[in-house]
Structure formats: C-alpha cells, structure tokens
Amino acid sequence: MYSPTTRLLTVLEILQSQGGISGPELAKKLEVDVRSVRRYVTMMRDMGIPVESEPGRYGTYYLRPGFRLPPLMFTGAEIIAIILGLVAVRHLGLSRALAVESAVQKIERVLPDELRERARALQGALTLNMPISQSSSEEMIAKVSLAAYQHMQAWIEYQGSELSRTERVVNVYGLIYHNGFWYTVGYCHLREDIRIFRLDRILQIKLLETAFEPPQGFDSLEYLLNKIAMMPYMWLVEVLLKTSLQDAQKRVSRAMGILEEVEGGVLLRLGAESLEWAAHFLVSLHCPLSIIRPPELRAELRKLAQSIVEMAESP
C-alpha cells in the first residue's frame, strides 16, 4: 500500500521520466482516483515544482520544459546496477579513482541504512577478473563519443605503430572498449577508407564544425572484431562446423573468427600463428567439423588425437 508521501514522489518520478501523462493514466499507476491526482499536483505546485497541465478531458500533466530534479529514490536493483558500474569503472581505470570514490560517497549519503549496507557489502565482496584498460583520458573518451553521437568530423594527430605521426580528419562512427583497449572506428579522409584507431595513440583531437552522415546500419564493434579476426597470420584456417549458426555463435567468440551460415552448416574462418594451436582450439569446440584448409591441419589433428590416446592408455 502506497503512503501519500510515496505517491507524491512517484508522481514526480513519472513526470520526469515521461513527456506527459493524463490524469486517468496517473491515477491508475498510483491506484487512486483522479481527484486524488489533482490534489497531489496541487501539493507539488505549492512546493514550487512547476507542473503544467493541458485543459480538457484528455489533457495531460507535464513538467515545465527545462525543469529537472535529481533522482530522489533508488530501488535495490538500481543501487546494485549503479555500484556495479562504479566498481567496474574503478577496476578498469576508466575514470580517476577520486571521482569514483566521491560518487560512491555521495550515493551512500542519501541511501537508507539497508541499501547503504548492500552497497558497501557489494564493494567489499566483489572481485572482478577483467582485463585492465589501457590508459585513455576522460577528455579523449568524451570528445570521441561526442563526435560519434553528433556526427561531427574530428581532426586528430595520430601516432602509428612505427611511431610515425600523421594528421587526419575522421568521420567517427563509434567508440569501443575491447579486451583492455579503447578503439574508435571511422572513415579516414587521409587514407580514403574506414580505419581503426586506438585512443591511447591519439595525441590530439579537435571537433570540427563539419557534419557527416554515417553509413546506414554500420556496426563499429562488428567491424572491429572482423578486422582483428582476419589480421595477417601465418595460417588462414577454414572449417565447416556441422551445426546451426546459433549454436556456433555460442561456441566461438566473435573475436576468435568469422562465422557464416552456408549449406551443410557454418563456415568458420580464423587466423592462426601455429597449426598446433588451431588443432587444440577446434577440438575444444566439441563440435563435428570438416577441414577445408589448410590440408596440413589434418596431420596436426591426427597428432593431437594420438597424444590423447596415449594419455588415456598410460598406466
């Protein structure tokens, strides 16, 4: 059963999260009649909260544009989500430690005792086994994400793998955190092609006033993983997995190779520096398969199978 105070705060939460809501809809959410809704709105106006309304039977209540209050209530699930996010940020080094600690302290100060204990218990007990982030400044992350969100070109000074420096104009399509590194993907006007840039190698960045239109349906993460999977290796391995695409996606990480649904199963393409590693990886999939190339991989699989038999028969 809601108390009047809880209902009043609930009205505020609803008005802040929705553009507008009718009196009958609000009454249904609060489990009261429309007359009570009008009373709550009057109380909020008396408190200085600018609740506007449209006249008429189907008119709506809404907050005056530009008016916002900070969140007043967190549920248990919301607190867990917030603390998990802050713990991950602190572990990965995605933000300054002092900023994370300050945010946690501010949240704890406004929590009731029970939720405060939950938040502290989670921080004290949780251990994250995740790759540590390569250092990238908060300003760099903010500018790259803003360029991608607003579809604005960016000028960057970039240091390549051979320590060469180039100046480029880039249409930034997206920002990705993958396996301990920050990346951005976009069209490079210097190379006249889509390129991948590591943020820790961007020495300077300036947002330009020129806009661009990103490719329809472009997936930055998909592009990055495909490029990583098909980097130049000693061996290019292709096998036919005799299973469904959905099952293959559960067995093979997107970063390990490229999957394509074909007649008879799923085609897996991946790069490998050694066929011994490729043989062990394929066996670990526990999936029926046929080798397409290279033919030398068959001999490596036989060698692995023989070693497994010898271990099984060893006294």
N, C-alpha and C positions, 0 to 999 in steps of 0.2 A: 504494500500500500504506500503510495507517494504521500509525503508531507507537503504542506503548502510551500515551504522553502525550496524543497527539491523540485517541485513543479515549476516554480519561478525560474530556477536556474536551468531547468530543462527547456523552458521556453526560450531563454537566451541562447542556449546551445543550438537549438533548432533554427532560430532566426539567423545566427551567424553562419551556419553550415548550408542553409538554403537561401535562394534568392527571394523567395516569398512563399507564404503558405496561408491557406484560407482558414477562417475561424473554425468551421466544422472539422477540417483535417487536423488542426491543432488540438481541438477538443478530443478527438478520437485517440490521438497519440498520448494525451495526458489522462485519459479515462475520466473526463469531466464533461459538463455541459458547456454550451457556447457562452452562456452568461458568465461562467467562471473564467473563461478565457479572456473576456473583456475586462474582468476585474484584475487579472494578472497583468494585462497590458497597461492598465491604468497605474498599477503599482510600479511598473518599470518606468513609465513616463515620469512619475513622481520622484523616482530615484535619479532622474537625469538621463536615462537611456532613451535615445530618440527612435522610438518605434513608430513608424508611419503606417498608414492604412489606406487602402483604396475603398471608396464607398460602394455600396451595392450588396446584393445578396451573395454574390460570388467574389467579393473583394478579398484582397489578401493583406496580411501583415508582413512588414519587412523593416529592416533596419535602414536608417538613412545612409545613402552611399558614402563610403569613406570612413564610417564609424566601425571600429573593431575593439573588442576587449580580449585580453589574453585568456587562454583556456582556464576555466575555474575548477573543473573536475576531471580527474583521471580515473578510469576503471582499472582493476587489477591487471587485465590483459594489456591495456595501453601502457601501464607502467613497465611491465615486462618488456614490451616492444621497445620503449624508449631506452631503458637501461641496457638491453642487449645491443642496441645500436651504438650507444656511447662506449660500452666496453669494447666492441669491435673497432670503433674509431681509435680508441686509445691503444689497443693491441697492435693495430696495423700502422700506427703512426700517421694517420690521415689528418690529424689536427694536433695543435700544440697541447701538451699534457695539461698545462694550466687552464686552457679553455675548457677541456673536458671535465676536469675536476670542478671548475666553477659552475658548469652547467649542472653536474650531478648535485652539488650542494644546494643550488637554487631550487631544484626539483624536490629534494628531500625536505627542505624547509617548509614547503606548503603541503606536504603529504600528511595524512593521518598516521597515527602510530603503526597500525597494522601494515599499511602499504610501505611505510618507511622501512620497516623491518624486512619486508620482502625484497625491497630494492637493495638493501645492504647485504642480505643473505646471498642474493644472486651475484653481486660483485665479489663477495668473499669466497664463494664456492666455485664459480665458473672458471674453467681453463679453456682457452681457445687454441687449437692446433691449426693455425693458418699461416700461410707464407707472409712474411713481413714485407710491408710496402717499401719499394724504392722511394727515396725521399723526393717529394714534389711539393712545392709551396702551395699554401691555401690560395694565394692570389692567382697562381698559374691555373689551378684547377677551376677557380671561379671564372676566370676570363675565358678559358676554353669552353666550359659548359655554357657560358652566356653567348658566345659566338655561335655555338651549335643550336641553342634554343631560339635565338633571334634571327638566325640565318644571315649573319653578318660575316663578311670576309675578315680574315686576320692576317696581319704581317708578322712573320716570325723570323728570328735568327736561329738557325738550327745547326747543331754540331753532329756530324755524321759519325759512323763507327770508326772511320780513319782520321778522326779529329779535324776534318775539314769543316769549315763554316760556310754556310750559304744563307742568303736572304730569300724568303719565299712569301708569296701570297697564297693563302689556303682557304678553300671553302670547307669549313669544319662541319662534318656530318654527325659526329658523335664522340663521346668520351667513354672510355672503357677501362675498368680495373681488372687485370687478368694476371693471375699467378705471380703476384708481388710487384707488378709494374702498372703504371698508368700509361695509356695509349690514347691517341686521337687519330681518327680516320677522316680523310677528306681529299678533295681534288686539289692537287698542287699545280699552280699555274706555271711554275718553273719547269717541271717535268711533263706537264700536259697529260697527267694521268692521276688516278687515285693512288694515294700513298698512305703509309702508316708512320706515325711519328711517336716516339717515346717522349713523355713530358719532361723527364729528367734531362733530356738533351736539348730542350728548347731553352735557349739562353735569354731571349727577349720575346715579348709578344705585345702587339698593339691591335686593338679592334679598329677596323676601318668603317667608314660610313656606307660602303657599297654592299648591297644585299645580293643574295643569290637564291636560286631555287634548288633545293636538294632533290636527288633522284627519287622518284616515286617508289615507296616500299623498300628503300635501301636499309639493310641491316648491318650496322657497323660491327657488332660482335661476330656475326656470321662471316663477314668478310675477313676480319682479323684471324679467326680460327682457321679458316680455309687457307689463308696465306701461311700461317705457322705450320699447318699440317703438310703443306706442299713445298716447304723450303728445300733448297738443294741438299740432297742426301746422297750417300754412296749408292743406295739401292732404292728403287721405286717398287713397292710391293702392291700387287693387286690380287685379291682373293674374292671368291664368291661365297658369301655366307648364306647357308641354306636355312634361312629363317625369314621372318617378317621384318619390315623396316622398323616397326615399333619395338620389337624385341632387340634388334641390332642396336638401336639407339640407347637401350638400357645397358648393353654390354660394352659399347665403345664410346669413350668420351669424345666430345666434339673436338677437343684439342688434339686427339691422337690421330684422327684420319677423317676422310670424307666418305660419307655413305650415300649410295644412290640406288634406289629401287629399280631392279631390272627383272627380266623374265627369269624365273627359277630361283629368285632370292634377292640378296642385297650385295651390290658391288662395294667393296672396301678398298680404298686407296690410301696408302700411307708411306711415309719416308722412313728409312732406317739406315743407321750407320753400320750395322752388322746384321747378318742373317741369323746369327745365333740369338740376338735379342728378338728379332722378328718371330722366330720359331717359338720362343718362350711366350711372347705376347699372344700369339694366335692360339696356342694351347690353353692359355689362361682364360680365353673367351668361353671355353666349354660349349662350343657350337660347331656342328658339322659344316665343313667348308671344302672348297676346291681351289687349288692354287692356279692362278692364271699366269703370273710372272712374279719374279724370275724363276726359271726352272731349277736353279741352284738351291732354292728354298726347300725343295722336296728332299734333297740329300740332308739338309740341316735338320729337317723334321724327323727323318729316319734316325739320324744320330741321336737326337734328343729322346726319341722313343726307346732306342736301345739302352740308353743310360738309365731311363726309368725302369725298364725291365730288369736290368742288372741290380738296381737298388732294391726292387721288390723281392728278388730271389736271393739277395745276400743274407747269409745266416746272422 
